[in-house]
Amino acid sequence: MRPFKHPAVEDLTLERLFHALSDPVRLDIVRTLAATTAATCSELDGGRPKSSMSHHFRVLRDAGLVCTHHAGTTHINSLRRAELDTRWPGLMAAILGTPR
Amino acid sequence: MRPFKHPAVEDLTLERLFHALSDPVRLDIVRTLAATTAATCSELDGGRPKSSMSHHFRVLRDAGLVCTHHAGTTHINSLRRAELDTRWPGLMAAILGTPR
């Protein structure tokens, strides 16, 4: 399996970050990942269709929010929190600190 | 002229806020308004077509970011900063504090 593509931290843009967070499913995935170290797609899908979840995970990867890697046939996802904090200090803390 | 509609602060959602900020033109309007008290549409349009700017201002109003009122034939826009700070303390400061 080919590894997933992830943008370099210097190529991240605020517009793509905000687009990724403008959907309730994706915002929920980010909040869940922030409270853990890593999670499989099935732990994060909330029973939603696999096709729409693939799209959501791709948007999250393209925005630089989520890193996905293969572990056998499973996809393991984690938040790129340290890199996001380097790029935009304090921003993720403010976003994740807001009430749901 | 009918006044513009603005959502109540308790009806604002993070998803709509992030959608509004996911466009570089709208993010730029918000940054400009944050640095002033109020501005007319023509002061904020950067020479862009009026039709597309009407759309951007509507998205900004619907998200609760911007308040627009009539002053004769002019539209005056301001950031709803105090209300946004009440709804999501620290969030606008973190967003506006990020480098362009």
N, CA and C atoms of all chains as a GROMACS GRO file, in nm:
protein
  600
    1MET      N    1   0.084  -0.121   0.000
    1MET     CA    2   0.000   0.000   0.000
    1MET      C    3   0.086   0.125   0.000
    2ARG      N    4   0.048   0.221  -0.079
    2ARG     CA    5   0.124   0.346  -0.081
    2ARG      C    6   0.093   0.428   0.043
    3PRO      N    7   0.194   0.494   0.098
    3PRO     CA    8   0.166   0.579   0.215
    3PRO      C    9   0.079   0.698   0.175
    4PHE      N   10   0.006   0.750   0.269
    4PHE     CA   11  -0.076   0.869   0.244
    4PHE      C   12   0.013   0.991   0.230
    5LYS      N   13  -0.035   1.090   0.153
    5LYS     CA   14   0.041   1.214   0.138
    5LYS      C   15   0.001   1.315   0.245
    6HIS      N   16   0.101   1.381   0.299
    6HIS     CA   17   0.077   1.484   0.401
    6HIS      C   18   0.156   1.608   0.365
    7PRO      N   19   0.092   1.725   0.365
    7PRO     CA   20   0.164   1.847   0.331
    7PRO      C   21   0.269   1.882   0.436
    8ALA      N   22   0.376   1.948   0.391
    8ALA     CA   23   0.477   1.997   0.484
    8ALA      C   24   0.418   2.111   0.566
    9VAL      N   25   0.467   2.126   0.687
    9VAL     CA   26   0.409   2.224   0.780
    9VAL      C   27   0.414   2.367   0.723
   10GLU      N   28   0.519   2.396   0.645
   10GLU     CA   29   0.531   2.532   0.591
   10GLU      C   30   0.433   2.557   0.475
   11ASP      N   31   0.372   2.450   0.424
   11ASP     CA   32   0.275   2.466   0.315
   11ASP      C   33   0.130   2.474   0.365
   12LEU      N   34   0.111   2.464   0.495
   12LEU     CA   35  -0.026   2.471   0.548
   12LEU      C   36  -0.079   2.614   0.536
   13THR      N   37  -0.209   2.625   0.510
   13THR     CA   38  -0.271   2.758   0.504
   13THR      C   39  -0.389   2.763   0.601
   14LEU      N   40  -0.413   2.882   0.653
   14LEU     CA   41  -0.526   2.902   0.743
   14LEU      C   42  -0.658   2.872   0.672
   15GLU      N   43  -0.668   2.910   0.543
   15GLU     CA   44  -0.792   2.888   0.468
   15GLU      C   45  -0.826   2.739   0.462
   16ARG      N   46  -0.725   2.654   0.433
   16ARG     CA   47  -0.751   2.510   0.426
   16ARG      C   48  -0.783   2.455   0.564
   17LEU      N   49  -0.714   2.506   0.666
   17LEU     CA   50  -0.744   2.463   0.803
   17LEU      C   51  -0.890   2.492   0.838
   18PHE      N   52  -0.934   2.615   0.810
   18PHE     CA   53  -1.072   2.653   0.844
   18PHE      C   54  -1.173   2.577   0.760
   19HIS      N   55  -1.139   2.552   0.631
   19HIS     CA   56  -1.230   2.471   0.549
   19HIS      C   57  -1.247   2.332   0.610
   20ALA      N   58  -1.136   2.272   0.653
   20ALA     CA   59  -1.142   2.138   0.712
   20ALA      C   60  -1.228   2.137   0.838
   21LEU      N   61  -1.224   2.246   0.914
   21LEU     CA   62  -1.297   2.252   1.041
   21LEU      C   63  -1.441   2.301   1.024
   22SER      N   64  -1.482   2.331   0.901
   22SER     CA   65  -1.615   2.388   0.878
   22SER      C   66  -1.723   2.281   0.867
   23ASP      N   67  -1.686   2.157   0.887
   23ASP     CA   68  -1.782   2.047   0.880
   23ASP      C   69  -1.792   1.980   1.017
   24PRO      N   70  -1.914   1.955   1.068
   24PRO     CA   71  -1.927   1.901   1.204
   24PRO      C   72  -1.863   1.763   1.222
   25VAL      N   73  -1.868   1.679   1.117
   25VAL     CA   74  -1.804   1.546   1.128
   25VAL      C   75  -1.654   1.561   1.144
   26ARG      N   76  -1.594   1.648   1.063
   26ARG     CA   77  -1.448   1.665   1.070
   26ARG      C   78  -1.406   1.733   1.200
   27LEU      N   79  -1.484   1.831   1.244
   27LEU     CA   80  -1.453   1.898   1.371
   27LEU      C   81  -1.457   1.796   1.485
   28ASP      N   82  -1.554   1.705   1.478
   28ASP     CA   83  -1.567   1.603   1.581
   28ASP      C   84  -1.448   1.507   1.579
   29ILE      N   85  -1.402   1.469   1.461
   29ILE     CA   86  -1.284   1.381   1.450
   29ILE      C   87  -1.163   1.450   1.514
   30VAL      N   88  -1.146   1.579   1.484
   30VAL     CA   89  -1.031   1.653   1.539
   30VAL      C   90  -1.039   1.660   1.690
   31ARG      N   91  -1.158   1.686   1.743
   31ARG     CA   92  -1.175   1.692   1.889
   31ARG      C   93  -1.145   1.556   1.953
   32THR      N   94  -1.192   1.449   1.889
   32THR     CA   95  -1.169   1.315   1.942
   32THR      C   96  -1.020   1.282   1.940
   33LEU      N   97  -0.954   1.313   1.828
   33LEU     CA   98  -0.809   1.284   1.818
   33LEU      C   99  -0.728   1.368   1.917
   34ALA      N  100  -0.776   1.487   1.947
   34ALA     CA  101  -0.704   1.574   2.042
   34ALA      C  102  -0.703   1.514   2.182
   35ALA      N  103  -0.801   1.430   2.208
   35ALA     CA  104  -0.815   1.372   2.342
   35ALA      C  105  -0.748   1.236   2.353
   36THR      N  106  -0.680   1.194   2.246
   36THR     CA  107  -0.616   1.063   2.247
   36THR      C  108  -0.483   1.073   2.172
   37THR      N  109  -0.408   0.964   2.159
   37THR     CA  110  -0.284   0.971   2.081
   37THR      C  111  -0.310   0.935   1.935
   38ALA      N  112  -0.386   0.828   1.914
   38ALA     CA  113  -0.413   0.783   1.777
   38ALA      C  114  -0.540   0.699   1.778
   39ALA      N  115  -0.604   0.690   1.661
   39ALA     CA  116  -0.727   0.612   1.652
   39ALA      C  117  -0.743   0.559   1.510
   40THR      N  118  -0.804   0.442   1.498
   40THR     CA  119  -0.831   0.387   1.365
   40THR      C  120  -0.951   0.460   1.305
   41CYS      N  121  -0.967   0.447   1.173
   41CYS     CA  122  -1.081   0.512   1.107
   41CYS      C  123  -1.213   0.461   1.164
   42SER      N  124  -1.219   0.328   1.190
   42SER     CA  125  -1.347   0.275   1.240
   42SER      C  126  -1.378   0.324   1.381
   43GLU      N  127  -1.275   0.359   1.457
   43GLU     CA  128  -1.299   0.416   1.591
   43GLU      C  129  -1.353   0.560   1.580
   44LEU      N  130  -1.335   0.619   1.463
   44LEU     CA  131  -1.369   0.761   1.447
   44LEU      C  132  -1.490   0.784   1.357
   45ASP      N  133  -1.541   0.678   1.293
   45ASP     CA  134  -1.641   0.702   1.188
   45ASP      C  135  -1.783   0.718   1.240
   46GLY      N  136  -1.807   0.681   1.366
   46GLY     CA  137  -1.941   0.696   1.422
   46GLY      C  138  -2.048   0.624   1.341
   47GLY      N  139  -2.009   0.517   1.272
   47GLY     CA  140  -2.105   0.439   1.194
   47GLY      C  141  -2.142   0.501   1.060
   48ARG      N  142  -2.068   0.608   1.022
   48ARG     CA  143  -2.100   0.674   0.895
   48ARG      C  144  -2.043   0.595   0.776
   49PRO      N  145  -2.097   0.615   0.655
   49PRO     CA  146  -2.051   0.537   0.540
   49PRO      C  147  -1.902   0.559   0.513
   50LYS      N  148  -1.834   0.450   0.475
   50LYS     CA  149  -1.690   0.452   0.454
   50LYS      C  150  -1.649   0.553   0.345
   51SER      N  151  -1.733   0.564   0.240
   51SER     CA  152  -1.697   0.653   0.128
   51SER      C  153  -1.692   0.798   0.174
   52SER      N  154  -1.791   0.841   0.253
   52SER     CA  155  -1.789   0.981   0.296
   52SER      C  156  -1.678   1.004   0.399
   53MET      N  157  -1.646   0.900   0.478
   53MET     CA  158  -1.538   0.916   0.575
   53MET      C  159  -1.402   0.928   0.505
   54SER      N  160  -1.383   0.854   0.396
   54SER     CA  161  -1.257   0.866   0.320
   54SER      C  162  -1.237   1.010   0.275
   55HIS      N  163  -1.345   1.071   0.228
   55HIS     CA  164  -1.339   1.212   0.187
   55HIS      C  165  -1.301   1.302   0.305
   56HIS      N  166  -1.367   1.281   0.418
   56HIS     CA  167  -1.338   1.366   0.536
   56HIS      C  168  -1.192   1.352   0.580
   57PHE      N  169  -1.142   1.228   0.582
   57PHE     CA  170  -1.003   1.209   0.625
   57PHE      C  171  -0.905   1.272   0.525
   58ARG      N  172  -0.941   1.268   0.396
   58ARG     CA  173  -0.852   1.330   0.297
   58ARG      C  174  -0.847   1.482   0.318
   59VAL      N  175  -0.964   1.542   0.342
   59VAL     CA  176  -0.968   1.688   0.368
   59VAL      C  177  -0.885   1.722   0.492
   60LEU      N  178  -0.896   1.639   0.595
   60LEU     CA  179  -0.820   1.663   0.719
   60LEU      C  180  -0.670   1.647   0.696
   61ARG      N  181  -0.631   1.549   0.613
   61ARG     CA  182  -0.488   1.533   0.581
   61ARG      C  183  -0.438   1.651   0.498
   62ASP      N  184  -0.516   1.689   0.395
   62ASP     CA  185  -0.475   1.799   0.306
   62ASP      C  186  -0.458   1.931   0.382
   63ALA      N  187  -0.535   1.947   0.488
   63ALA     CA  188  -0.526   2.070   0.568
   63ALA      C  189  -0.410   2.064   0.667
   64GLY      N  190  -0.349   1.945   0.680
   64GLY     CA  191  -0.238   1.930   0.774
   64GLY      C  192  -0.283   1.900   0.915
   65LEU      N  193  -0.412   1.873   0.933
   65LEU     CA  194  -0.462   1.847   1.068
   65LEU      C  195  -0.433   1.704   1.114
   66VAL      N  196  -0.444   1.610   1.020
   66VAL     CA  197  -0.438   1.469   1.057
   66VAL      C  198  -0.329   1.397   0.977
   67CYS      N  199  -0.260   1.307   1.045
   67CYS     CA  200  -0.162   1.219   0.981
   67CYS      C  201  -0.220   1.077   0.984
   68THR      N  202  -0.218   1.010   0.869
   68THR     CA  203  -0.269   0.873   0.862
   68THR      C  204  -0.158   0.780   0.816
   69HIS      N  205  -0.140   0.668   0.883
   69HIS     CA  206  -0.044   0.569   0.833
   69HIS      C  207  -0.106   0.429   0.839
   70HIS      N  208  -0.051   0.341   0.757
   70HIS     CA  209  -0.100   0.203   0.751
   70HIS      C  210  -0.038   0.121   0.864
   71ALA      N  211  -0.118   0.034   0.923
   71ALA     CA  212  -0.068  -0.068   1.015
   71ALA      C  213  -0.139  -0.195   0.973
   72GLY      N  214  -0.075  -0.268   0.881
   72GLY     CA  215  -0.142  -0.384   0.819
   72GLY      C  216  -0.255  -0.331   0.732
   73THR      N  217  -0.375  -0.379   0.754
   73THR     CA  218  -0.490  -0.333   0.675
   73THR      C  219  -0.565  -0.219   0.744
   74THR      N  220  -0.512  -0.175   0.858
   74THR     CA  221  -0.579  -0.070   0.936
   74THR      C  222  -0.513   0.065   0.910
   75HIS      N  223  -0.592   0.172   0.914
   75HIS     CA  224  -0.537   0.308   0.904
   75HIS      C  225  -0.538   0.370   1.043
   76ILE      N  226  -0.421   0.419   1.084
   76ILE     CA  227  -0.409   0.481   1.214
   76ILE      C  228  -0.396   0.633   1.196
   77ASN      N  229  -0.482   0.708   1.264
   77ASN     CA  230  -0.485   0.854   1.250
   77ASN      C  231  -0.440   0.924   1.377
   78SER      N  232  -0.369   1.032   1.358
   78SER     CA  233  -0.333   1.113   1.475
   78SER      C  234  -0.336   1.260   1.435
   79LEU      N  235  -0.352   1.346   1.535
   79LEU     CA  236  -0.353   1.490   1.512
   79LEU      C  237  -0.208   1.538   1.501
   80ARG      N  238  -0.180   1.628   1.406
   80ARG     CA  239  -0.043   1.682   1.391
   80ARG      C  240  -0.028   1.803   1.485
   81ARG      N  241  -0.058   1.780   1.609
   81ARG     CA  242  -0.071   1.890   1.705
   81ARG      C  243   0.058   1.971   1.722
   82ALA      N  244   0.171   1.900   1.738
   82ALA     CA  245   0.298   1.970   1.762
   82ALA      C  246   0.332   2.060   1.642
   83GLU      N  247   0.311   2.006   1.520
   83GLU     CA  248   0.342   2.085   1.401
   83GLU      C  249   0.247   2.203   1.385
   84LEU      N  250   0.119   2.178   1.414
   84LEU     CA  251   0.020   2.287   1.407
   84LEU      C  252   0.054   2.397   1.507
   85ASP      N  253   0.100   2.355   1.627
   85ASP     CA  254   0.136   2.453   1.729
   85ASP      C  255   0.260   2.534   1.689
   86THR      N  256   0.348   2.471   1.613
   86THR     CA  257   0.466   2.543   1.562
   86THR      C  258   0.423   2.646   1.457
   87ARG      N  259   0.332   2.603   1.370
   87ARG     CA  260   0.288   2.689   1.259
   87ARG      C  261   0.205   2.807   1.309
   88TRP      N  262   0.107   2.775   1.397
   88TRP     CA  263   0.014   2.878   1.448
   88TRP      C  264   0.003   2.866   1.600
   89PRO      N  265   0.099   2.920   1.672
   89PRO     CA  266   0.099   2.902   1.819
   89PRO      C  267  -0.033   2.950   1.882
   90GLY      N  268  -0.090   2.864   1.964
   90GLY     CA  269  -0.211   2.901   2.039
   90GLY      C  270  -0.341   2.879   1.965
   91LEU      N  271  -0.336   2.861   1.833
   91LEU     CA  272  -0.461   2.852   1.757
   91LEU      C  273  -0.538   2.724   1.787
   92MET      N  274  -0.470   2.610   1.783
   92MET     CA  275  -0.542   2.484   1.809
   92MET      C  276  -0.593   2.479   1.952
   93ALA      N  277  -0.516   2.532   2.046
   93ALA     CA  278  -0.561   2.535   2.186
   93ALA      C  279  -0.691   2.615   2.197
   94ALA      N  280  -0.699   2.729   2.125
   94ALA     CA  281  -0.820   2.811   2.130
   94ALA      C  282  -0.938   2.739   2.064
   95ILE      N  283  -0.912   2.674   1.952
   95ILE     CA  284  -1.019   2.604   1.881
   95ILE      C  285  -1.070   2.486   1.963
   96LEU      N  286  -0.977   2.407   2.017
   96LEU     CA  287  -1.016   2.287   2.092
   96LEU      C  288  -1.073   2.323   2.229
   97GLY      N  289  -1.042   2.444   2.276
   97GLY     CA  290  -1.093   2.487   2.406
   97GLY      C  291  -1.234   2.542   2.401
   98THR      N  292  -1.288   2.560   2.279
   98THR     CA  293  -1.424   2.614   2.267
   98THR      C  294  -1.525   2.506   2.304
   99PRO      N  295  -1.640   2.548   2.359
   99PRO     CA  296  -1.744   2.449   2.387
   99PRO      C  297  -1.798   2.389   2.258
  100ARG      N  298  -1.840   2.265   2.263
  100ARG     CA  299  -1.899   2.199   2.146
  100ARG      C  300  -2.026   2.268   2.102
  101MET      N  301  -3.490   5.112   0.275
  101MET     CA  302  -3.412   4.989   0.265
  101MET      C  303  -3.432   4.903   0.389
  102ARG      N  304  -3.445   4.776   0.368
  102ARG     CA  305  -3.462   4.686   0.483
  102ARG      C  306  -3.327   4.664   0.551
  103PRO      N  307  -3.328   4.657   0.684
  103PRO     CA  308  -3.201   4.631   0.753
  103PRO      C  309  -3.152   4.489   0.723
  104PHE      N  310  -3.022   4.469   0.731
  104PHE     CA  311  -2.965   4.335   0.710
  104PHE      C  312  -2.999   4.246   0.829
  105LYS      N  313  -3.005   4.117   0.803
  105LYS     CA  314  -3.032   4.021   0.911
  105LYS      C  315  -2.901   3.975   0.973
  106HIS      N  316  -2.901   3.967   1.104
  106HIS     CA  317  -2.783   3.919   1.177
  106HIS      C  318  -2.827   3.814   1.278
  107PRO      N  319  -2.761   3.699   1.282
  107PRO     CA  320  -2.800   3.595   1.377
  107PRO      C  321  -2.771   3.639   1.521
  108ALA      N  322  -2.853   3.587   1.614
  108ALA     CA  323  -2.827   3.612   1.756
  108ALA      C  324  -2.701   3.537   1.797
  109VAL      N  325  -2.632   3.592   1.896
  109VAL     CA  326  -2.502   3.536   1.936
  109VAL      C  327  -2.515   3.389   1.978
  110GLU      N  328  -2.630   3.353   2.039
  110GLU     CA  329  -2.646   3.215   2.086
  110GLU      C  330  -2.673   3.118   1.970
  111ASP      N  331  -2.703   3.172   1.851
  111ASP     CA  332  -2.726   3.084   1.735
  111ASP      C  333  -2.601   3.066   1.649
  112LEU      N  334  -2.491   3.128   1.686
  112LEU     CA  335  -2.368   3.114   1.607
  112LEU      C  336  -2.312   2.973   1.625
  113THR      N  337  -2.254   2.919   1.517
  113THR     CA  338  -2.189   2.788   1.527
  113THR      C  339  -2.045   2.799   1.479
  114LEU      N  340  -1.961   2.714   1.538
  114LEU     CA  341  -1.820   2.710   1.498
  114LEU      C  342  -1.806   2.672   1.351
  115GLU      N  343  -1.890   2.578   1.304
  115GLU     CA  344  -1.882   2.533   1.165
  115GLU      C  345  -1.904   2.650   1.069
  116ARG      N  346  -2.005   2.733   1.097
  116ARG     CA  347  -2.031   2.848   1.009
  116ARG      C  348  -1.918   2.950   1.019
  117LEU      N  349  -1.866   2.969   1.142
  117LEU     CA  350  -1.753   3.061   1.159
  117LEU      C  351  -1.634   3.015   1.074
  118PHE      N  352  -1.600   2.887   1.083
  118PHE     CA  353  -1.484   2.836   1.008
  118PHE      C  354  -1.510   2.839   0.858
  119HIS      N  355  -1.635   2.810   0.817
  119HIS     CA  356  -1.666   2.821   0.674
  119HIS      C  357  -1.642   2.964   0.625
  120ALA      N  358  -1.688   3.061   0.703
  120ALA     CA  359  -1.671   3.201   0.663
  120ALA      C  360  -1.523   3.238   0.652
  121LEU      N  361  -1.441   3.180   0.738
  121LEU     CA  362  -1.298   3.214   0.740
  121LEU      C  363  -1.216   3.129   0.643
  122SER      N  364  -1.281   3.037   0.571
  122SER     CA  365  -1.207   2.946   0.482
  122SER      C  366  -1.179   3.007   0.345
  123ASP      N  367  -1.215   3.132   0.326
  123ASP     CA  368  -1.190   3.201   0.198
  123ASP      C  369  -1.095   3.318   0.222
  124PRO      N  370  -0.990   3.331   0.139
  124PRO     CA  371  -0.890   3.436   0.164
  124PRO      C  372  -0.946   3.578   0.159
  125VAL      N  373  -1.047   3.603   0.072
  125VAL     CA  374  -1.107   3.737   0.066
  125VAL      C  375  -1.179   3.768   0.197
  126ARG      N  376  -1.255   3.671   0.246
  126ARG     CA  377  -1.330   3.694   0.370
  126ARG      C  378  -1.238   3.705   0.491
  127LEU      N  379  -1.134   3.621   0.493
  127LEU     CA  380  -1.038   3.629   0.604
  127LEU      C  381  -0.970   3.766   0.605
  128ASP      N  382  -0.943   3.818   0.486
  128ASP     CA  383  -0.881   3.949   0.475
  128ASP      C  384  -0.975   4.061   0.523
  129ILE      N  385  -1.103   4.050   0.490
  129ILE     CA  386  -1.201   4.150   0.537
  129ILE      C  387  -1.206   4.149   0.690
  130VAL      N  388  -1.208   4.030   0.748
  130VAL     CA  389  -1.214   4.018   0.894
  130VAL      C  390  -1.089   4.078   0.958
  131ARG      N  391  -0.972   4.052   0.900
  131ARG     CA  392  -0.848   4.109   0.955
  131ARG      C  393  -0.849   4.261   0.944
  132THR      N  394  -0.899   4.312   0.831
  132THR     CA  395  -0.904   4.457   0.812
  132THR      C  396  -1.000   4.522   0.912
  133LEU      N  397  -1.118   4.460   0.928
  133LEU     CA  398  -1.216   4.515   1.021
  133LEU      C  399  -1.167   4.508   1.166
  134ALA      N  400  -1.087   4.406   1.196
  134ALA     CA  401  -1.035   4.393   1.333
  134ALA      C  402  -0.941   4.507   1.369
  135ALA      N  403  -0.884   4.569   1.266
  135ALA     CA  404  -0.786   4.675   1.288
  135ALA      C  405  -0.850   4.814   1.282
  136THR      N  406  -0.983   4.821   1.271
  136THR     CA  407  -1.052   4.950   1.261
  136THR      C  408  -1.185   4.938   1.336
  137THR      N  409  -1.262   5.043   1.338
  137THR     CA  410  -1.393   5.031   1.403
  137THR      C  411  -1.501   4.990   1.302
  138ALA      N  412  -1.499   5.052   1.186
  138ALA     CA  413  -1.601   5.024   1.086
  138ALA      C  414  -1.547   5.065   0.950
  139ALA      N  415  -1.603   5.004   0.844
  139ALA     CA  416  -1.558   5.038   0.709
  139ALA      C  417  -1.672   5.016   0.611
  140THR      N  418  -1.674   5.094   0.505
  140THR     CA  419  -1.774   5.074   0.401
  140THR      C  420  -1.732   4.955   0.315
  141CYS      N  421  -1.830   4.904   0.238
  141CYS     CA  422  -1.799   4.790   0.150
  141CYS      C  423  -1.691   4.828   0.050
  142SER      N  424  -1.699   4.951  -0.002
  142SER     CA  425  -1.600   4.988  -0.105
  142SER      C  426  -1.459   5.002  -0.045
  143GLU      N  427  -1.452   5.032   0.084
  143GLU     CA  428  -1.320   5.037   0.149
  143GLU      C  429  -1.262   4.897   0.168
  144LEU      N  430  -1.348   4.797   0.158
  144LEU     CA  431  -1.306   4.659   0.188
  144LEU      C  432  -1.300   4.569   0.067
  145ASP      N  433  -1.347   4.618  -0.050
  145ASP     CA  434  -1.364   4.526  -0.163
  145ASP      C  435  -1.236   4.502  -0.244
  146GLY      N  436  -1.134   4.584  -0.223
  146GLY     CA  437  -1.009   4.564  -0.296
  146GLY      C  438  -1.027   4.563  -0.447
  147GLY      N  439  -1.130   4.634  -0.495
  147GLY     CA  440  -1.153   4.642  -0.639
  147GLY      C  441  -1.219   4.519  -0.698
  148ARG      N  442  -1.266   4.427  -0.611
  148ARG     CA  443  -1.331   4.304  -0.662
  148ARG      C  444  -1.475   4.334  -0.705
  149PRO      N  445  -1.532   4.247  -0.790
  149PRO     CA  446  -1.668   4.273  -0.841
  149PRO      C  447  -1.771   4.279  -0.728
  150LYS      N  448  -1.865   4.372  -0.741
  150LYS     CA  449  -1.965   4.395  -0.637
  150LYS      C  450  -2.048   4.270  -0.608
  151SER      N  451  -2.080   4.191  -0.714
  151SER     CA  452  -2.165   4.073  -0.694
  151SER      C  453  -2.096   3.970  -0.605
  152SER      N  454  -1.967   3.947  -0.627
  152SER     CA  455  -1.899   3.848  -0.543
  152SER      C  456  -1.880   3.902  -0.402
  153MET      N  457  -1.862   4.033  -0.389
  153MET     CA  458  -1.846   4.090  -0.255
  153MET      C  459  -1.976   4.081  -0.176
  154SER      N  460  -2.090   4.099  -0.243
  154SER     CA  461  -2.220   4.085  -0.173
  154SER      C  462  -2.231   3.946  -0.112
  155HIS      N  463  -2.189   3.847  -0.189
  155HIS     CA  464  -2.190   3.709  -0.138
  155HIS      C  465  -2.099   3.695  -0.016
  156HIS      N  466  -1.976   3.748  -0.027
  156HIS     CA  467  -1.882   3.735   0.085
  156HIS      C  468  -1.936   3.803   0.212
  157PHE      N  469  -1.994   3.922   0.196
  157PHE     CA  470  -2.048   3.992   0.314
  157PHE      C  471  -2.166   3.917   0.374
  158ARG      N  472  -2.247   3.854   0.288
  158ARG     CA  473  -2.360   3.776   0.341
  158ARG      C  474  -2.309   3.657   0.422
  159VAL      N  475  -2.207   3.588   0.371
  159VAL     CA  476  -2.150   3.474   0.444
  159VAL      C  477  -2.093   3.520   0.579
  160LEU      N  478  -2.027   3.636   0.577
  160LEU     CA  479  -1.970   3.690   0.701
  160LEU      C  480  -2.079   3.729   0.801
  161ARG      N  481  -2.190   3.786   0.750
  161ARG     CA  482  -2.302   3.820   0.840
  161ARG      C  483  -2.367   3.693   0.895
  162ASP      N  484  -2.392   3.595   0.807
  162ASP     CA  485  -2.458   3.471   0.849
  162ASP      C  486  -2.377   3.396   0.955
  163ALA      N  487  -2.244   3.410   0.949
  163ALA     CA  488  -2.158   3.344   1.047
  163ALA      C  489  -2.150   3.422   1.177
  164GLY      N  490  -2.205   3.545   1.177
  164GLY     CA  491  -2.200   3.627   1.298
  164GLY      C  492  -2.072   3.706   1.312
  165LEU      N  493  -1.990   3.706   1.207
  165LEU     CA  494  -1.862   3.778   1.216
  165LEU      C  495  -1.880   3.927   1.194
  166VAL      N  496  -1.968   3.963   1.102
  166VAL     CA  497  -1.978   4.102   1.059
  166VAL      C  498  -2.121   4.154   1.076
  167CYS      N  499  -2.131   4.278   1.118
  167CYS     CA  500  -2.259   4.350   1.126
  167CYS      C  501  -2.258   4.458   1.018
  168THR      N  502  -2.365   4.465   0.938
  168THR     CA  503  -2.374   4.567   0.833
  168THR      C  504  -2.498   4.651   0.857
  169HIS      N  505  -2.481   4.784   0.850
  169HIS     CA  506  -2.600   4.869   0.856
  169HIS      C  507  -2.593   4.976   0.748
  170HIS      N  508  -2.712   5.027   0.714
  170HIS     CA  509  -2.721   5.131   0.612
  170HIS      C  510  -2.691   5.268   0.672
  171ALA      N  511  -2.618   5.348   0.596
  171ALA     CA  512  -2.600   5.490   0.630
  171ALA      C  513  -2.624   5.564   0.498
  172GLY      N  514  -2.751   5.599   0.474
  172GLY     CA  515  -2.787   5.653   0.342
  172GLY      C  516  -2.776   5.541   0.240
  173THR      N  517  -2.699   5.564   0.135
  173THR     CA  518  -2.682   5.459   0.033
  173THR      C  519  -2.557   5.375   0.059
  174THR      N  520  -2.489   5.403   0.169
  174THR     CA  521  -2.364   5.332   0.200
  174THR      C  522  -2.391   5.221   0.301
  175HIS      N  523  -2.316   5.112   0.290
  175HIS     CA  524  -2.323   5.005   0.389
  175HIS      C  525  -2.199   5.012   0.478
  176ILE      N  526  -2.224   5.019   0.607
  176ILE     CA  527  -2.114   5.027   0.703
  176ILE      C  528  -2.099   4.891   0.773
  177ASN      N  529  -1.978   4.838   0.771
  177ASN     CA  530  -1.951   4.706   0.828
  177ASN      C  531  -1.861   4.716   0.951
  178SER      N  532  -1.891   4.631   1.047
  178SER     CA  533  -1.802   4.623   1.164
  178SER      C  534  -1.795   4.478   1.210
  179LEU      N  535  -1.688   4.446   1.282
  179LEU     CA  536  -1.669   4.311   1.335
  179LEU      C  537  -1.750   4.300   1.465
  180ARG      N  538  -1.818   4.187   1.485
  180ARG     CA  539  -1.896   4.167   1.608
  180ARG      C  540  -1.803   4.109   1.716
  181ARG      N  541  -1.693   4.179   1.738
  181ARG     CA  542  -1.586   4.124   1.820
  181ARG      C  543  -1.628   4.095   1.964
  182ALA      N  544  -1.700   4.190   2.027
  182ALA     CA  545  -1.737   4.170   2.168
  182ALA      C  546  -1.829   4.049   2.182
  183GLU      N  547  -1.924   4.035   2.088
  183GLU     CA  548  -2.016   3.920   2.094
  183GLU      C  549  -1.943   3.789   2.067
  184LEU      N  550  -1.852   3.791   1.968
  184LEU     CA  551  -1.772   3.671   1.938
  184LEU      C  552  -1.688   3.631   2.059
  185ASP      N  553  -1.633   3.731   2.128
  185ASP     CA  554  -1.551   3.702   2.246
  185ASP      C  555  -1.634   3.645   2.360
  186THR      N  556  -1.761   3.686   2.367
  186THR     CA  557  -1.851   3.629   2.468
  186THR      C  558  -1.882   3.484   2.435
  187ARG      N  559  -1.908   3.460   2.306
  187ARG     CA  560  -1.947   3.323   2.263
  187ARG      C  561  -1.830   3.227   2.272
  188TRP      N  562  -1.713   3.269   2.223
  188TRP     CA  563  -1.595   3.181   2.218
  188TRP      C  564  -1.473   3.258   2.270
  189PRO      N  565  -1.459   3.267   2.402
  189PRO     CA  566  -1.350   3.348   2.458
  189PRO      C  567  -1.213   3.305   2.405
  190GLY      N  568  -1.136   3.400   2.359
  190GLY     CA  569  -0.999   3.373   2.314
  190GLY      C  570  -0.986   3.326   2.172
  191LEU      N  571  -1.096   3.285   2.110
  191LEU     CA  572  -1.085   3.227   1.975
  191LEU      C  573  -1.048   3.332   1.871
  192MET      N  574  -1.117   3.446   1.868
  192MET     CA  575  -1.087   3.549   1.768
  192MET      C  576  -0.946   3.605   1.789
  193ALA      N  577  -0.906   3.619   1.915
  193ALA     CA  578  -0.770   3.669   1.941
  193ALA      C  579  -0.666   3.573   1.882
  194ALA      N  580  -0.689   3.442   1.896
  194ALA     CA  581  -0.596   3.344   1.842
  194ALA      C  582  -0.596   3.347   1.690
  195ILE      N  583  -0.714   3.358   1.630
  195ILE     CA  584  -0.724   3.360   1.483
  195ILE      C  585  -0.659   3.488   1.428
  196LEU      N  586  -0.691   3.602   1.488
  196LEU     CA  587  -0.638   3.728   1.437
  196LEU      C  588  -0.490   3.745   1.470
  197GLY      N  589  -0.443   3.671   1.568
  197GLY     CA  590  -0.302   3.680   1.606
  197GLY      C  591  -0.211   3.597   1.517
  198THR      N  592  -0.270   3.512   1.430
  198THR     CA  593  -0.186   3.429   1.342
  198THR      C  594  -0.125   3.514   1.233
  199PRO      N  595  -0.006   3.474   1.187
  199PRO     CA  596   0.055   3.548   1.075
  199PRO      C  597  -0.029   3.528   0.948
  200ARG      N  598  -0.031   3.628   0.861
  200ARG     CA  599  -0.104   3.619   0.734
  200ARG      C  600  -0.047   3.509   0.648
   0.00000   0.00000   0.00000
